Amino acid sequence: MTERATSRRAFLKTAGVAALGVGLAACRPIPPIDDVEPAMGPVTAAQVTDPESLKAFVLAAQAEIQKIATNLDEAAKLKQWVKTEGDWKSGSTFLIIFAQNGNVYAHGNDRAAEDRNLLDIEDERGTKVVEELLAAAAEGGGFVEYYDDGLKTAYAVPFRRRFVLVGGYSQDVSHVNIRIADLPTPAVTASEVADRETLITFVEEAARIYQEALRFEGGIPLVEIKNAFRVEGGDWKAGSIYLYVVSGGGVTLFHGTEPFREGNPTDMTRTDVNGVPFAEELIGGARREGRKFLRYHYDDPAIEGDEDTGSPKLGYAVSLQLGASEEKLVIGSGIYIGADEE
């Protein structure tokens, strides 16, 4: 299910992105809270068995993220970090990254949840669990009990200025609506991209909207813009015409057709059948020069038999500044062309 979350008029007045927050959730049911909570050292996902170890797990995750997420590239990798079996995911114990407004940024066990806002979700007794967890974190940290096939315990702690870490929270969220930003119609929609000039307009329009979302707070959450970019047959995606966003270091931040790529590094050394290093020339070129065109070969899903050779494609990408920092993003798209076309 989907719902339109933001009007065009609201977007035109101010487009922005709510501050990201982070929540980490261990799925294994945790017993009720005891009055005494003795201190523990670092705990891995596999060692979480009670509130004491749950709290230690969240604090250990907090310390690890503080250490590794020092720039955009590393922060983007958290989408895959929470999904990787090991210290921070073990069987039914996994991590969730929440935006501070209730949007799920990354989910260790359910990628589809990453498009949803859980602020209003209730447990079996009507408790708005995520809302209470965020409130507990705002008070400096604390436990929240909730009911989901029995009594469970979660723990929330503040993380940096805009982040919240949560452990022990898990519910089925498949029924929660996906919020889709009601964006202005671009001068050229995805279905109208037919040549070099329309490709330019399409990407530039998307870049403007994405840039405004990065620049301002209090407007449309970025996840809702991404959801709009992902709608098949909508203004921003039609068949082989889709958008992608890559960090300056080559980590995929958004992919219109293959969300599983998000949080993964792009292979910048990859070449096409003619030896063209298309990722480095297109993405790296846009990052260095501001804008970049590239003609290369890439597998066209609509054509049988071009898996090895690829089909001629024209790519266009532009770079975006990340706020006041020196970090850059690259947003782009492409169109398959005839063998004799530029």
C-alpha positions in Angstrom: 0.0 0.0 0.0 1.1 3.5 -0.6 0.0 7.0 0.4 0.7 10.5 -0.9 2.4 12.2 2.0 3.3 15.7 0.8 1.6 18.2 -1.4 3.2 19.9 -4.4 2.5 23.2 -2.8 4.3 22.2 0.4 7.2 21.0 -1.6 7.5 24.2 -3.6 7.4 26.3 -0.4 10.2 24.3 1.1 11.8 21.0 0.2 14.0 19.3 2.7 15.0 16.2 4.6 14.3 15.5 8.2 17.4 14.8 10.2 18.4 11.2 10.0 18.4 9.1 13.2 19.6 5.7 13.8 17.9 2.8 15.7 19.4 -0.6 16.2 17.0 -3.4 17.0 17.7 -6.9 18.3 14.8 -9.2 17.3 15.2 -11.9 19.9 12.5 -11.5 22.6 14.0 -10.0 25.8 12.6 -10.8 29.3 11.0 -8.0 31.3 13.3 -5.4 33.0 14.8 -6.2 36.4 15.3 -3.5 39.0 19.0 -4.1 39.0 21.0 -3.6 35.8 24.7 -4.5 36.5 27.3 -3.1 34.1 28.6 -5.3 31.4 31.4 -5.2 28.8 30.8 -5.2 25.0 28.2 -7.8 23.9 27.6 -9.2 20.4 24.3 -10.1 18.8 24.7 -13.8 19.7 25.1 -12.9 23.4 21.9 -10.9 23.9 19.7 -12.8 26.3 18.3 -10.3 28.8 18.0 -6.5 29.4 21.5 -6.3 30.8 23.1 -7.8 27.7 20.7 -6.0 25.4 21.8 -2.6 26.8 25.4 -3.6 26.5 24.8 -4.7 22.9 23.3 -1.3 22.0 26.1 0.6 23.7 28.7 -1.6 21.8 27.0 -0.9 18.5 26.9 2.8 19.3 30.6 2.8 19.9 31.3 0.9 16.7 29.2 3.1 14.5 30.8 6.2 16.1 34.1 4.8 15.1 33.4 3.7 11.5 30.7 6.1 10.2 33.0 9.1 9.9 32.0 10.2 6.4 29.2 9.7 3.9 30.7 6.6 2.3 31.0 4.8 5.6 27.6 6.0 6.8 26.0 4.7 3.5 27.5 1.3 4.1 25.5 0.9 7.3 22.6 -0.4 5.1 24.6 -3.5 4.4 26.5 -3.5 7.7 23.3 -4.2 9.6 22.4 -7.1 7.2 25.8 -8.9 7.6 25.9 -12.0 9.8 28.5 -11.5 12.6 28.8 -9.4 15.7 25.9 -7.2 14.9 23.5 -9.7 13.4 23.1 -13.3 14.5 20.0 -15.3 13.5 17.0 -13.6 14.9 19.0 -10.8 16.6 19.6 -8.0 14.1 19.9 -4.2 13.9 17.5 -1.5 12.5 18.5 2.0 11.6 15.7 4.4 12.2 15.4 8.0 11.0 14.6 10.3 13.9 11.1 11.0 12.4 10.3 7.3 12.4 11.5 6.4 8.9 13.5 3.2 8.6 16.9 3.9 7.1 18.3 0.3 7.2 16.9 -3.0 8.4 18.9 -6.1 9.2 16.1 -8.5 8.3 13.6 -6.7 6.0 14.7 -4.4 3.2 11.1 -3.6 2.4 10.8 -1.9 5.8 13.4 0.7 4.7 10.8 2.5 2.6 8.4 2.9 5.6 7.7 5.2 8.5 7.0 3.4 11.8 6.3 6.4 14.1 2.6 5.6 14.5 2.8 1.8 14.5 1.2 0.3 17.7 1.8 -2.9 19.6 -0.9 -5.4 20.7 -2.0 -3.0 23.5 -2.0 0.2 21.5 1.5 1.4 22.6 3.3 3.5 19.9 6.6 1.7 20.5 8.8 3.7 18.2 7.5 7.0 19.5 8.3 5.9 23.1 11.7 4.7 22.1 12.6 8.0 20.5 11.3 9.8 23.6 13.4 7.5 25.9 16.5 8.4 23.9 15.7 12.1 24.1 15.8 11.7 27.9 19.3 10.3 27.7 18.4 6.6 27.2 16.1 4.0 28.7 14.1 0.8 28.4 10.6 0.5 26.8 8.4 -2.5 27.3 5.9 -3.5 24.6 3.7 -6.5 23.6 4.2 -8.5 20.4 3.2 -12.1 20.9 4.1 -11.6 24.5 6.0 -9.0 26.6 9.3 -7.7 25.1 11.9 -5.2 26.1 13.7 -2.7 24.0 16.4 -0.1 24.8 17.0 3.3 23.3 20.0 5.6 23.6 20.9 8.9 21.9 23.6 8.7 19.3 25.4 11.9 18.3 23.1 14.9 17.8 20.6 13.5 15.3 20.7 9.8 15.9 18.9 7.3 18.2 20.0 3.7 18.8 17.4 1.1 19.7 17.8 -2.5 20.6 15.1 -5.2 21.2 12.4 -3.8 19.0 10.8 -6.0 16.3 7.3 -6.1 14.8 5.8 -7.1 11.5 5.5 -3.8 9.5 4.4 -5.1 6.1 1.0 -3.5 6.6 2.4 0.0 7.1 1.8 2.3 4.2 4.7 3.5 2.1 4.8 7.3 1.9 5.4 8.8 -1.5 6.3 12.4 -1.9 3.9 14.2 -4.3 6.6 16.0 -6.3 6.2 18.6 -9.0 6.0 17.0 -12.5 9.4 17.4 -14.1 9.7 19.2 -17.5 10.6 15.8 -18.9 9.3 12.6 -17.3 11.0 9.2 -17.5 8.7 8.0 -20.2 9.6 11.1 -22.3 13.3 10.6 -22.2 14.2 9.8 -25.9 17.5 11.5 -26.7 20.5 13.5 -25.3 18.5 16.7 -24.6 15.6 15.1 -22.8 18.0 13.0 -20.8 19.8 16.1 -19.7 16.5 17.8 -18.6 15.3 14.7 -16.8 18.5 14.3 -14.7 18.9 18.0 -14.0 15.3 18.1 -12.7 15.9 15.1 -10.4 19.2 16.6 -9.2 17.4 19.9 -8.3 14.9 18.1 -6.2 17.5 15.9 -4.5 19.7 18.8 -3.8 16.9 20.8 -2.2 16.2 17.8 0.0 19.8 17.7 1.1 20.0 21.4 1.8 16.9 22.0 3.9 15.4 20.5 7.1 11.7 20.4 7.9 10.5 19.6 4.4 9.9 16.3 2.6 11.9 13.4 4.1 14.4 12.0 1.7 13.0 8.5 1.9 9.6 9.8 0.5 11.4 11.4 -2.4 13.3 8.1 -3.1 9.9 6.3 -2.9 8.6 8.6 -5.6 11.7 8.0 -7.7 11.0 4.3 -7.5 7.4 4.2 -8.7 7.3 2.2 -12.0 5.3 4.2 -14.6 5.6 7.4 -12.5 7.3 10.6 -13.4 10.8 9.3 -12.5 10.9 5.6 -13.6 9.7 4.0 -16.8 11.2 0.7 -18.0 14.9 1.1 -18.5 14.8 4.8 -17.5 15.5 5.2 -13.8 17.7 7.2 -11.5 20.6 6.3 -9.3 22.6 8.2 -6.6 26.1 7.3 -5.7 28.4 8.8 -3.1 31.6 10.5 -4.1 33.5 7.4 -3.0 31.3 5.1 -5.1 28.8 3.7 -2.6 25.3 3.4 -3.9 22.9 5.6 -2.0 19.8 5.0 -4.1 19.0 2.7 -7.1 15.7 3.0 -8.9 15.4 -0.6 -9.9 17.7 -2.6 -7.6 17.4 -1.4 -4.0 19.7 -4.3 -2.9 22.6 -2.3 -4.3 22.1 0.5 -1.7 24.9 0.6 0.8 27.2 -1.5 -1.4 30.3 0.0 -3.1 30.2 0.4 -6.9 32.9 -1.4 -8.8 34.7 1.6 -10.2 37.1 -0.6 -12.2 34.4 -2.4 -14.2 34.7 -2.1 -18.0 32.3 -2.7 -20.9 32.9 -5.0 -23.9 35.1 -2.3 -25.5 37.2 -1.8 -22.4 35.5 1.5 -21.3 35.7 1.9 -17.5 32.1 3.3 -17.5 31.6 3.6 -13.8 34.9 5.6 -13.3 34.4 7.7 -16.4 30.7 8.5 -15.7 30.5 8.7 -12.0 34.0 9.7 -11.3 33.9 12.2 -14.2 30.7 13.8 -12.9 32.3 14.1 -9.5 35.4 15.8 -10.8 33.8 17.9 -13.6 30.3 18.6 -12.3 28.6 17.0 -15.3 29.5 14.1 -17.6 28.2 12.3 -20.7 29.3 8.8 -21.6 28.5 6.4 -24.4 29.2 2.8 -23.4 27.7 -0.7 -23.6 25.5 -2.1 -20.9 23.1 -5.1 -20.6 19.6 -4.1 -21.8 17.0 -6.2 -19.9 14.6 -5.8 -22.9 17.1 -7.4 -25.3 17.8 -11.2 -25.3 21.4 -12.2 -26.0 23.2 -9.0 -25.1 24.3 -10.2 -21.6 27.9 -10.5 -22.7 28.2 -7.6 -25.1 25.7 -5.2 -23.8 23.8 -2.7 -25.8 24.8 1.0 -26.7 23.8 3.3 -23.9 24.1 7.1 -23.3 24.7 8.0 -19.6 24.4 11.4 -18.1 25.3 12.3 -14.5 25.8 15.4 -12.4 27.4 16.0 -9.0 25.7 17.5 -5.9 27.4 19.1 -2.9 26.5 17.6 0.4 25.5 20.6 2.5 28.4 22.7 3.7 30.8 19.8 3.5 33.3 19.0 0.7 31.6 15.7 0.1 29.8 15.1 -3.2 27.1 12.9 -4.5 26.4 11.9 -8.1 22.9 11.5 -9.6 22.4 10.1 -13.0 20.4 8.1 -15.5 20.8 6.7 -19.0 19.0 5.7 -22.2 19.7 2.9 -24.6 20.4 4.2 -28.1 21.0 2.9 -31.6 24.4 1.8 -32.7 24.8 4.9 -34.9 23.5 7.4 -32.3 25.7 9.7 -30.2 
